[in-house]
């Protein structure tokens, strides 16, 4: 079932999500609904607070727009390490539709997470996957991409977003 996506400045988008402690069919169903919502949006990632949920979980699929779907569900994700090398890259956000921003992020990370059934996994991510995972993890920490750009640019991007609503 597709879910409604919250848009900025919805207060829930600024809240930190607590760790998931119950791994059950409801969590798996939420992950499926989030994937359906992300694909329909159409986006490459979606975090639980974007659909008014507090579970510490995000879904992503950076490949589906260019090829076969490769869904990735991350519960209780954490970055174990990040490269010193960073790069500016264009990022959009389903909660800030119509605006893209240049955001500086590490180009590679080591991510640990749990599956919806509680299994712990780790993976090295680079490129678009690393960028997307960092973006979605920011959502779980109550951080929107507005906070990842210099203040003068933030004001410009916020104004641009408000213009899209007018």
C-alpha positions as a Python dict, from the first residue, in 0.01 Angstrom:
ca = {
    (1, 'X'): (0, 0, 0),
    (2, 'X'): (142, 337, -100),
    (3, 'X'): (188, 577, 190),
    (4, 'X'): (165, 958, 206),
    (5, 'X'): (502, 1136, 203),
    (6, 'X'): (547, 1422, 450),
    (7, 'X'): (695, 1743, 316),
    (8, 'X'): (908, 2004, 488),
    (9, 'X'): (851, 2168, 735),
    (10, 'X'): (655, 1878, 892),
    (11, 'X'): (786, 1852, 1252),
    (12, 'X'): (833, 1474, 1234),
    (13, 'X'): (1107, 1525, 974),
    (14, 'X'): (1322, 1684, 1246),
    (15, 'X'): (1284, 1405, 1501),
    (16, 'X'): (1542, 1136, 1580),
    (17, 'X'): (1406, 784, 1533),
    (18, 'X'): (1464, 535, 1816),
    (19, 'X'): (1612, 193, 1738),
    (20, 'X'): (1376, -81, 1624),
    (21, 'X'): (1347, -352, 1886),
    (22, 'X'): (1062, -564, 1746),
    (23, 'X'): (1125, -752, 1423),
    (24, 'X'): (793, -890, 1305),
    (25, 'X'): (546, -908, 1016),
    (26, 'X'): (437, -548, 1080),
    (27, 'X'): (793, -425, 1024),
    (28, 'X'): (826, -633, 706),
    (29, 'X'): (492, -494, 582),
    (30, 'X'): (607, -137, 653),
    (31, 'X'): (926, -203, 453),
    (32, 'X'): (721, -334, 160),
    (33, 'X'): (486, -34, 176),
    (34, 'X'): (783, 203, 188),
    (35, 'X'): (938, 40, -119),
    (36, 'X'): (608, 69, -306),
    (37, 'X'): (581, 435, -204),
    (38, 'X'): (943, 507, -305),
    (39, 'X'): (902, 349, -649),
    (40, 'X'): (571, 531, -708),
    (41, 'X'): (714, 871, -602),
    (42, 'X'): (950, 800, -799),
    (43, 'X'): (1254, 812, -573),
    (44, 'X'): (1573, 626, -494),
    (45, 'X'): (1537, 624, -116),
    (46, 'X'): (1278, 675, 156),
    (47, 'X'): (1310, 687, 535),
    (48, 'X'): (1038, 599, 786),
    (49, 'X'): (989, 955, 917),
    (50, 'X'): (907, 1067, 563),
    (51, 'X'): (594, 850, 585),
    (52, 'X'): (509, 961, 941),
    (53, 'X'): (664, 660, 1112),
    (54, 'X'): (927, 654, 1385),
    (55, 'X'): (1093, 322, 1306),
    (56, 'X'): (1468, 356, 1252),
    (57, 'X'): (1451, 218, 899),
    (58, 'X'): (1501, 327, 542),
    (59, 'X'): (1466, 168, 201),
    (60, 'X'): (1660, 247, -112),
    (61, 'X'): (1722, 133, -467),
    (62, 'X'): (1974, 339, -661),
    (63, 'X'): (1969, 109, -966),
    (64, 'X'): (1602, 72, -1058),
    (65, 'X'): (1570, 384, -1274),
    (66, 'X'): (1856, 267, -1497),
    (67, 'X'): (1803, -110, -1491),
    (68, 'X'): (1670, -392, -1279),
    (69, 'X'): (1529, -318, -934),
    (70, 'X'): (1764, -392, -645),
    (71, 'X'): (1572, -302, -327),
    (72, 'X'): (1770, -253, -8),
    (73, 'X'): (1601, -241, 336),
    (74, 'X'): (1804, -107, 630),
    (75, 'X'): (1680, -134, 988),
    (76, 'X'): (1888, 32, 1262),
    (77, 'X'): (2157, 140, 1013),
    (78, 'X'): (2487, 283, 1127),
    (79, 'X'): (2794, 403, 943),
    (80, 'X'): (3096, 213, 1075),
    (81, 'X'): (3348, 410, 872),
    (82, 'X'): (3359, 675, 602),
    (83, 'X'): (3624, 774, 351),
    (84, 'X'): (3820, 1093, 404),
    (85, 'X'): (3758, 1172, 38),
    (86, 'X'): (3437, 1365, -18),
    (87, 'X'): (3258, 1486, -328),
    (88, 'X'): (2984, 1731, -410),
    (89, 'X'): (2681, 1567, -563),
    (90, 'X'): (2329, 1661, -656),
    (91, 'X'): (2064, 1542, -411),
    (92, 'X'): (1690, 1571, -422),
    (93, 'X'): (1448, 1471, -148),
    (94, 'X'): (1094, 1339, -170),
    (95, 'X'): (1012, 1558, 131),
    (96, 'X'): (1141, 1870, -48),
    (97, 'X'): (994, 1817, -397),
    (98, 'X'): (1113, 2031, -684),
    (99, 'X'): (1448, 2129, -531),
    (100, 'X'): (1790, 1970, -575),
    (101, 'X'): (2100, 2073, -382),
    (102, 'X'): (2474, 2022, -408),
    (103, 'X'): (2576, 1828, -96),
    (104, 'X'): (2930, 1729, 7),
    (105, 'X'): (2953, 1372, 143),
    (106, 'X'): (3210, 1094, 185),
    (107, 'X'): (3239, 895, -138),
    (108, 'X'): (3254, 558, 40),
    (109, 'X'): (3114, 419, 365),
    (110, 'X'): (3092, 90, 552),
    (111, 'X'): (2730, 43, 657),
    (112, 'X'): (2593, -198, 917),
    (113, 'X'): (2220, -266, 947),
    (114, 'X'): (1963, -526, 1029),
    (115, 'X'): (1713, -689, 795),
    (116, 'X'): (1340, -678, 877),
    (117, 'X'): (1382, -1020, 1041),
    (118, 'X'): (1669, -893, 1261),
    (119, 'X'): (1974, -1037, 1085),
    (120, 'X'): (2279, -807, 1110),
    (121, 'X'): (2469, -733, 789),
    (122, 'X'): (2753, -507, 676),
    (123, 'X'): (2845, -378, 332),
    (124, 'X'): (3085, -133, 172),
    (125, 'X'): (2898, 126, -33),
    (126, 'X'): (3041, 369, -288),
    (127, 'X'): (2909, 626, -531),
    (128, 'X'): (2533, 672, -553),
    (129, 'X'): (2463, 396, -298),
    (130, 'X'): (2690, 560, -38),
    (131, 'X'): (2534, 901, -102),
    (132, 'X'): (2178, 767, -83),
    (133, 'X'): (2241, 569, 238),
    (134, 'X'): (2393, 878, 405),
    (135, 'X'): (2097, 1092, 293),
    (136, 'X'): (1843, 842, 429),
    (137, 'X'): (2035, 791, 753),
    (138, 'X'): (2028, 1169, 799),
    (139, 'X'): (1647, 1147, 792),
    (140, 'X'): (1657, 895, 1079),
    (141, 'X'): (1860, 1152, 1275),
    (142, 'X'): (1618, 1436, 1200),
    (143, 'X'): (1847, 1602, 946),
    (144, 'X'): (1726, 1732, 610),
    (145, 'X'): (1961, 1825, 326),
    (146, 'X'): (1898, 2193, 402),
    (147, 'X'): (2135, 2142, 696),
    (148, 'X'): (2406, 1993, 471),
    (149, 'X'): (2462, 2309, 265),
    (150, 'X'): (2620, 2644, 360),
    (151, 'X'): (2384, 2893, 528),
    (152, 'X'): (2371, 3130, 230),
    (153, 'X'): (2280, 2842, -1),
    (154, 'X'): (2028, 2709, 249),
    (155, 'X'): (1836, 3037, 241),
    (156, 'X'): (1831, 3025, -139),
    (157, 'X'): (1714, 2663, -148),
    (158, 'X'): (1443, 2727, 113),
    (159, 'X'): (1317, 3023, -90),
    (160, 'X'): (1323, 2811, -406),
    (161, 'X'): (1117, 2544, -229),
    (162, 'X'): (864, 2799, -102),
    (163, 'X'): (832, 2927, -461),
    (164, 'X'): (741, 2576, -577),
    (165, 'X'): (452, 2579, -326),
    (166, 'X'): (315, 2916, -441),
}
